[in-house]
Structure formats: structure tokens, C-alpha cells
Amino acid sequence: MQILVLMGDFSHPDICWGDNIAGHKQSRKFLECSADNFLPQVREEPARRGALLDIILTNKSSLGM
């Protein structure tokens, strides 16, 4: 299996990755898409003002970035 890492500033500050909830429709769709494709968020530390703006999704959670 190849490892996929998807990183970027996706501007979804309303997503709560720990609880898998989002406030806006577009953010809920993004959250559902990442879950449907088995791409968990591996970054746990907020980047700015308490929001996880810099998202790292991967199909290999043991990377633990």
C-alpha cells in the first residue's frame, strides 16, 4: 500500500477533529470526505488562535506528525 499525505491550509476552523463535528455545511462535507476515505487528521496542535488551520491527513496514522 502506498502512503498518502495530504497537507495544507484548508480554512475549516469550525471543524472539531477530536469530536468529528463541524459548524458549517462545507466543513461537514470536508470532514465526511476525509472520514469516507480513511484519512484521519494527525496534527493535534493548534496552528493559530486555537484553530487547526494547517491540516495533515494521511492513510497511515502511525506517521504521527
CORLIN-V820984 format. One line per field, one symbol per residue. phi: phi as a letter, one per 30 degrees, with the letter a starting at -180 (. if undefined). psi: psi as a letter, one per 40 degrees, with the letter a starting at -180 (. if undefined). Layout:
# CORLIN-V820984
phi=???
psi=???
This chain:
# CORLIN-V820984
phi=.dccbcblcchbdddcddchbbdcedddddddddddchcddcdccddbhicddccbcadbdddhd
psi=hihhhhiigefgeehhddefiididdddddddddddefgihehehidhfeigdhhhiiegeedf.
